[in-house]
Amino acid sequence: MQMRTTLNISDALIKELLKLSGKNNKTEVITIALKEYLRKLKRNNIKKAYGRLKFDIDIQKSPESELGE
C-alpha cells in the first residue's frame, strides 16, 4: 500500500541524496532514506534493551551445536 503525500523537503538535501545515491527518482531516494532511518531506530532500540532481556538458552541443545558433532 502506498500513500501519496506532500512534503516540504530541502531541495539541496534531495539533490545531494540523488547525486550521492546515483538514483534518478526522488521517491526511490526518500523511500531508501526512510528504510535506513527505520533500520537505525530498530537497531538502537535493540542496543538499549541489551542487558534488560533475559534468555534461557541451552547452547548444548541448540541445532547449531548438533551440526558440529
N, C-alpha and C positions, 0 to 999 in steps of 0.2 A: 504494500500500500504506500502510495506517495502522497505528500501533502504539498500543495502549491502555496508559497508564501512570499511575502515581500520583506526584504531585509535592507537595512542601511549599513553597508559594509564599506570600509575604506577602499577606494579604487586602487590606491597604491598597494594595499595589502593583497588584494585579489591579483593584481598584475605580478607581484612578486611570487605569489603562490603558483601562478600559471607558468612563469618563467622557470622557477626552480624545479617544478614537478615535471615540466615537459608536456603537460596536458594542454589541450586547447579549449576545454569545456569548463565553464565556471561551476556548473552543477556538480560535475565529477570531482573537481578540486575541493569544493566545500564538503561534499559527502566524505571524501577521503579524510579531510581535516577533522570532521566531526567523529568519524570512526576512531581515528587515532586519539583524539581527546577522550572519548569514552573508554578506550582501552587503557589509557593512562590513569583515569579515575578509578577504574576497577582494580588495576594493579596497586594503586595507592591504598585502596580500601583493604586489599589483602595484606599489604605490608602493615597497616595499622592493626589488623587483627592478630598479627604474629605474637605469640605468647599468650593470647587470650583464648585460643581454641585448644581443646584437648582431644587428642586422637588416641584411640585404643587399638593400636595396630600391632599384630604379632608378625614380625618380619619373617620368622621361620615358616609361617603358614601362608605367606603371600605367594601368588602364582609365579612371580619373578624368581623366587628362591628355588622353586621346583625346576626351572629351566637350567639353573647352574649345576644341578646334581647329576 
